[in-house]
Amino acid sequence: MSLYVDICKKLGDFSLTMQVEFPDEPTAVIGASGSGKSMLLRCIAGIETPDDGRITAGQDIWYDSTKKLFLPPQKRHAGYLFQQYALFENKTVAGNIMLGMTGTKAGKQQRCSMLLERFQLTGLAGLRPTQLSGGQKQRTALARMLAAEPEVLLLDEPFSALDTHLRGQVRRQMAEVMEQHSGVSLLVTHDFSEALQLCSHAAVVSDGKIVEYGPCIELWKQPKTRACAELTGMRNFIPVPEDLEQEKPAMQSIGIRPEHLRPARENDSLTYSGVVRRILPGIYSSQVEIETAHGTLLWETARGSPELPIGGQRITLSADEENLHFFLD
């Protein structure tokens, strides 16, 4: 089953225009804040109504403006995991999990027990959300989402409210959930490393539109737009020099990832010179900020490397040709 979305939604000066078909595999929706990625999920879930268009899940029509058809959220077989979990404070952990279940009382209790055990919540079944830690709330929200056996999983930045330690722990659990789910899974994030770890494919959203779609690793290796390059970690953008303008017509900038810069060699055709302004040491690598005529370049190199400069030093950098990316914008 695939999820087909072809919608328009206008909010003030912002316009969401999406046309995409999501396959039944984990897919990331990557974009900066305000790009429209969460609005896309809310339209799919039925929380927001598009101005026009169509949304289908397999053979089921969830929304069709021409037919004046709008399926309410509770009938869409979609599980939505909100950023802040949206647990009901007046219900226990078990009560929250059973909220979306159907069937007999005995059947619901049996399924609830299975989910409590799966997400290590058995001893917390009688507690209220205010008595839970961030990780426990996250696991409760996950269990509640899966309790209704949804065909589509909609995960809206599920790690944003967690600290670093809990984020890694819950991410592993989320990976298991997405791997085992047989339908469509959409993960909204602005962190490309999360997308790469949890999803095979990604849709890159910018200004209310999907600007690129494909395998995550290919989006990292060969981004076609500057928006995709920035979201996948590229930080250096330099004007195309005059001697390359005829070879690369209409291209306006060259993108280079910080880790692909290196000290210039004698035969390098493109070099960038500047003064080291700041060195930001990390555990395994250091980031070096270099002020050049084209602005600040960010170079990432191994911590303790003999190539690591000092503040105030003048340095010339370059990159191998295969690590240069040319963009229209």
Secondary structure, 3 states (H helix, E strand, C coil): CCEEEEEEEEECCEEEEEEEEECCCEEEEEECCCCCHHHHHHHHHCCCCCCEEEEEECCEEEEECCCCEECCHHHCCEEEECCCCCCCCCCCHHHHHHCCCCCCHHHHHHHHHHHHHHCCCHHHCCCCHHHCCHHHHHHHHHHHHHHCCCCEEEEECCCCCCCHHHHHHHHHHHHHHHHHCCCEEEEEECCHHHHHHHCCEEEEEECCEEEEEEEHHHHHHCCCCHHHHHHCCCCEEEECCHHHHCCCCCCCEEEECHHHCEECCCCCCCCEEEEEEEEEECCCEEEEEEEECCEEEEEEEECCCCCCCCCCCEEEEECCHHHCEEECC
